Amino acid sequence: MAIIVNLDVMLAKRKMSVTELSEKVGITMANLSILKTGKAKAIRFSTLEAICQALDCQPGDILEYREE
């Protein structure tokens, strides 16, 4: 099972930089990078909520399930 993180796609759609998202959400650039590259093992609902609020999107816009 693979969970794909489409954070880059949403950032491009909203024309927002990673730096700007980092400032709005209050998460470090390093942690955003880990999430963006799909290397994160978990994400807090509070973090996901803040990202969705900042990007004006739904969790399903960021996270996608694909069978391997």
ABEGO torsion letter per residue (X at the ends): XBBBBAAAAAAAAAGBBAAAAAAAAGBBAAAAAAAAAGABABBBAAAAAAAAAAAGBBAAAABBBBBX
